[in-house]
Amino acid sequence: MHRPAAIPERSAWCWLVTPMLILLLWPAAWAQAPVADVTQMHVERTEDGILLSATIRFDLPQAVDDALAKGIPMFFVAETAIYRDRWFWYDKRVAGAARHMRLAYQPLTRRWRLQVSPSPISQSGLVLGQAFDSREEALAAIQRVSRWRVAEAADIDPDATHYIDFRFRLDVSQLPRPFQIGAVGQSDWNILAVRTQRLVLEPPR
């Protein structure tokens, strides 16, 4: 009487373990997925330099929203790097800029305050800011980058090919220590948007 061939022991083990690995790795992969997007970006050359305008779309995760409501400030960073193509060596970084933003809710006045600086903003830093009556208005100011000077005009060789990297993220390194520990590997604290494109300078508007 013909009997079905037995499944090799190693194959049976793989059939059992593979689904378990997928279930274990799925949360880690989800935690690394971006929850923001750069919907628009253009660059122009003016007498003042190379200006970048961009729109970033994101929703605040519940954990971030709850922390803000309790008066814990959140720090966002927008960074750019401009590279020139070189066929004989690594591409050369010719310019770069950073834009640091500190968003805080003031429970006593029920107003939102946004501070913007080219360098990291400390808790006691004397940086001028702008006040908003609502959370939506404050977030809209963060999500719009308008005519930000990211390089000098002389940094760009008109006869060479360049590309620009733009990155927007929530900077958890500036959060209070307990929040930093809790944010590690958690998708609720992962706000990241990245865009890379050829540098095609648009004429001034």
Helices and strands as residue ranges (DSSP letters): H 9-31, E 36-46, E 49-58, H 62-69, E 74-84, E 92-106, E 111-117, E 129-132, H 135-143, E 144-151, G 153-155, E 162-170, G 172-174, H 177-183, G 187-189, E 192-198
